[in-house]
Amino acid sequence: MNSEDPSTPYRCAVYFVPAIHSEWWQAGSHWLGRCAASGASYAPPDIYGVTPAEFQTCTADPRRYGWHATLKAPFSLAAGQNLGTLRSAMRELADSLPAFEMPRLKVSTLGRFLALRPDGDTSDINATAAACVKRLHPLAQPLTEAELARRRQAPLSPEQDRLLREWGYPWVFEHFQFHLSLTGALDGVSPTVKTALFQAAQDRFESLPTCQFAHIALFAEPHAGADFELIEQMELRQ
């Protein structure tokens, strides 16, 4: 884990991540090829029918963000806020949220990419994500017109556009879908490669023990386009 905060992070994000050094953290970090806690890089897994170059292309987008599930999407800090105030707010929030055992995580197709998604009741997950959005939003800077335009490149319903303007992200609350991304968009990837990736992900993740939701984590993007780094993992109430 990084010992120092970035001096002026471009954006921050609040994520769920498995406990650092756990089987789940190692499995996801090695799959993506990067540990967001240590900065270590890993070789692509050996998957029959998928070249290392193809795998790295397919996983490039989630690799930049690090192994995680989004709770509050990346945001810039509001005027007068800093990493210290955000960390304090997150610690206070974590102390108020109970830890719990998640349903089994299954490999799924979500839109144009592969992801791990819970197979069962997600009410505890959804409540935790909603609390992160609501409690931490006052520390976030409103989106600029350019950022709104970028978000609107994806097709949004009128309700999702309202959520985007109010909360800085359209996929919150009733539109939230908890997931840990395994690939980026697979447009143009052959069906054979998609099938091989799906099977390899099942082999890697679906044999792991149940994943605990016991932390929220602060990530930061030091400068625009940089890899997101894990700054601190806050333990939920046991």
ZINOR-V529308 format. One record per run of one state. SS is the DSSP state (H for helix, E for strand, - for the rest). FROM is the first residue (numbers start at 1). LEN is the number of residues. Records with the same first field share a line. If there is no record, write none. Layout:
BEGIN
SS = FROM-LEN ; FROM-LEN
END
This chain:
BEGIN
- = 1-10 ; 17-6 ; 33-1 ; 35-6 ; 42-5 ; 48-2 ; 51-1 ; 59-1 ; 66-3 ; 76-1 ; 78-5 ; 97-1 ; 99-1 ; 102-3 ; 111-2 ; 119-4 ; 141-4 ; 152-6 ; 168-5 ; 176-4 ; 182-9 ; 206-6 ; 214-1 ; 222-6 ; 236-1 ; 238-1
E = 11-6 ; 34-1 ; 41-1 ; 47-1 ; 50-1 ; 69-7 ; 77-1 ; 98-1 ; 100-2 ; 105-6 ; 113-6 ; 140-1 ; 180-2 ; 212-2 ; 215-7 ; 228-8 ; 237-1
H = 23-10 ; 52-7 ; 60-6 ; 83-14 ; 123-17 ; 145-7 ; 158-10 ; 173-3 ; 191-15
END
